Amino acid sequence: MLKSSRELQVGQFVKSRAGRDKGKVFIVYEVINDAYVYVVDGDLRKLEKPKKKKVKHLKIEGNLDLNIQEVLLSKVHIENKWLKQKIESRLDLIRVRRDDSNG
């Protein structure tokens, strides 16, 4: 379990461990303080209305994507569709890795 937002960075893939969105993958959009971050998924939680989530209710899901981090930190206009595609690509990669390790 994550204890502090210091363990997270903007652009990090995370999975919700609690709440109605349990099991859903998000991208960290902004670190609010030590206990909270804003997360987005480009679908239900769009850039215009990110979800405020307790850090202790999140689990890091894979490595940090520096490309996503750079885009989010640069504050250039991005589409929610782009975020959704990045999450879907990450989920596809995770599925392939699981299949390879099980096969």
C-alpha positions, 0 to 999 in steps of 0.5 A: 500500500502506498503511504505518501504521494512522494511515491507517485509522479505525474504520468504514473499509472495507478490502479484503484484499490478502493471505492466504486472505481476499485480495479480501474487504471488511472494516470496521476494528473496532479499531486495535491499533497502528501495524502491526495492526488488527482487522477484521470482516465480520459473516460469517466474521469476526464481532464476537465474533472479529475478524481481526487483520490487518497494515495493509500487507495492506489497501487502503482501499475507498472513503470512511469511513462516519461512521454505521458509525464512530459506532456502532462507537465508541459500543460499543452492541450491534450485530448481525453481520447489520447489518455484513454488510448495510453491506458488501453495500450498499457492494459494490453501490454500487461495482458500480453505479459501475463499470457507470456508468463502463463504460457 
